[in-house]
């Protein structure tokens, strides 16, 4: 089988479509948010460990990974998963995924705070419009799909913030572009530990999931956490910005469609309008004409949530 590096564009889109099913599988598993977060990581570790071991045999050890950074990234990813899975319960698979991808609009402001890189006028212009889209998705202005759409919207945004931290730390690691499997393995170990501790605090995890829930979580681990994320992390460093943006936009859009078809989760007209507004804002920020300008510090390529 060809490596992601051999055909990065095709691999990135395959990975994006794969992780588009993440929230749907979480719903089908009927597992609690913490249980799903734990076992999507735990079940993925043997596979990621095998790939990391094979990777270490063929790729030099330098540059060495900064494991402290990766462990912190994994903890943030664990927080992202638990918040996102709770958001799925409140507002449905498709809308929760859309909300988490608002992280693309948050990232420029994080870069402004960390690297004094002022956001472009385009970013400053679309953020208020995107905020209106989030309000529409939350259902505050009318009828809405979801058990608690307002809480789901808040948790989805918080998940996106945690995801920004994960991206910044992982993509800032010097070894991430060379040893994707090893990087993902270290982060997933930390994420699993964080989720276990959080589940004990929240008192909501089932540490011995039964069938068929365990089967769905195994599928989630093998598809999204292992295959999907390996395809994406191995491909993104080798793709132009425009292609990265298309992957970013395609994943939440596909999830909204798949959730409607598979789960029957059809958002209200107002929420669908919010989805269109958020997608348009994300497209306006990420799809740029020409070559992107150079920046002082490396920024992580935007990647989908899930």
Buried (B, 14 or more C-beta within 10 A) or exposed (E): EEEBEEBBBEBBBBBBBBBBBBBBBBBBBEBBBBBBBBBBBBBBBEBBBEBBEEBEEEBEEEEEBBBEBBBBBBBBBBBBBBBBBBBBBBBBBBBBBBBBBBBBBBBBBBBEEEEEBEBEEEBEEBBEBBBBBBBBBBBEEEEBBBEBBBBBBBBBBBBBBBBBBBBBBBBBBEBBBBBBBBBBBBBBBBBBBBBBEBBEEBEBBBEEBEEEBBEBBBBBBBBBBBBBBBBBBBBBBBBEBBBBBBBBBBBBBBBBEBBBEBBEBBBBEBBBBBBEBBBBBBBBBBBBEEEEEEEEEEBBBBBBBB
